[in-house]
Amino acid sequence: MLTEDEVAQAAADLESDLVERKESLGASAKDKVAQAVCAFANDLPGRRRPGLVLVGVDDAGEPTGLPITDELLRDLGAIRSDGNVLPLPTMTVRKVRLRGRDVAAVTVAPSSDTPVRYEGRVWVRVGPRRAVASRDEERILVEKRQAGDLPYDRQPVPGARPEDLDLELFRSTYLPSAVSAEVLAENRRSVPEQLAALHLLAPTGVPNRAAVLLLGRDPAAWMPAAYVQFVRFDGRDLTSPVLDQKLLGGRVGDVLRRADDLCAINIRVALGIEGAVTEQRLPDYPAAAVQQLLRNAVLHRTYEIGAPVYWYWFRDRIEIHSPGGLYGRVNEGNFGQPGVTDYRNQTLAEGLKHTGFVQRFGVGIGIARRRCAENGNPPPEFAFSPAAVVARVRSAR
């Protein structure tokens, strides 16, 4: 993190390509800040130094006196969590003093996972200004991606080929959701180049595990444990008679759609009468809460071990067991707090955002808690161990 002296020096260097200044944070300015975050994360010149966006500073490097409120700082911080800059940038937001006045400083670390996109476009720094990357510049960003220390979902699947992916699904659905229409209209890249630019091919040209999960023709052939095991019990424990069980396999999107259907089938709705004529529907579980917890489990689980996500539906509660413990900066103390998130499966997270299963990052647990409260259920409960995260929702009746 830059010191206040370093921030002051950067603000005064009007020719630096590592600094961007904004006098305020209106809607259009916030859009430009997000573009700058994207560009600094891409680090096309290879500076390997953090970029700095200063809000409340004019083009001459002078503070404007803009009030640096908590709301403004939250708005800047939301640039990381709203899912429009992917892969997620590493950035910090804080208030600093510059020549006796407060300004907001957004520090962006260079990404090892380029190209980074904002709303489907790759932004880079060209001297002291930002611009959409050309085809050659984007190729450079693809090539400079680090090949070592890849997270599990970026690792190549031995023996897999691009033809093992549903390339028609990629072209017709995934690609248009991930890349802006204007960029696609000018796009003359081959399919392997497009897959690589969206982090779905390893540097060797082999599909990675995220690609198989999102687009594979037969994901189970490559990752046998990548499924959800649903069991409904006629009782309160695992020894109770089984009423129904399903294995939800296939591409992640298909798994989540089938899970949504199962949830709708199994939720029981009672009818209550409020007043003389008003009919009230009273579900035992809020569908949106179960949906969020399942998506969290599928997204955040570890895929390295041979265990599925277990989804148990008991007479008095639902339990969802996600393999693998908490990850990164998430711990038991901050779990579920707005904006506190980290991703062991970063490319899978991007894919679920592109395909509409995730709208914003870091809000799923909050949505589940709110839906439970609105429906009259107790708050969701969570249990943590190195082997699994377990979510429980108790019935409203």
Buried (B, 14 or more C-beta within 10 A) or exposed (E): EBEEEBBBEBBBBEEBBBBBBBBBBEEEEBBBBBBBBBBBBBBBBEBEEBBBBBBBBBEEBBBBEBEBEEEBBEBBBBBBBBBBBBBBBBBBBBBBEBEEBBBBBBBBBBBBBBBBBBBBBBBBBBEEEBBBBEBEBBBBBBEBBEEEEBBBBBBBBEEBEBEBBBBEBBEEBBBBEBBBEEBBEEBEBEBBBBBBBBBBBBBEEBBBBBBBBBBBBEBBEBBEBBBBBBBBBEEEEEEBEEEEEBBBBBBBBEBBBBBBEBBEEBBEEEEEEEEEEEEEEEBBBBBBBBBBBBBBBBBBBBBBEEBBBBBBBBEEBBBBBBBBBBBEEBEEEEBBEBBBBBBBBBBBBBBBBBBEBBEBBBBBBBBBBBBBEEBEBEEBEBEBEEEBBBBBBBBBE
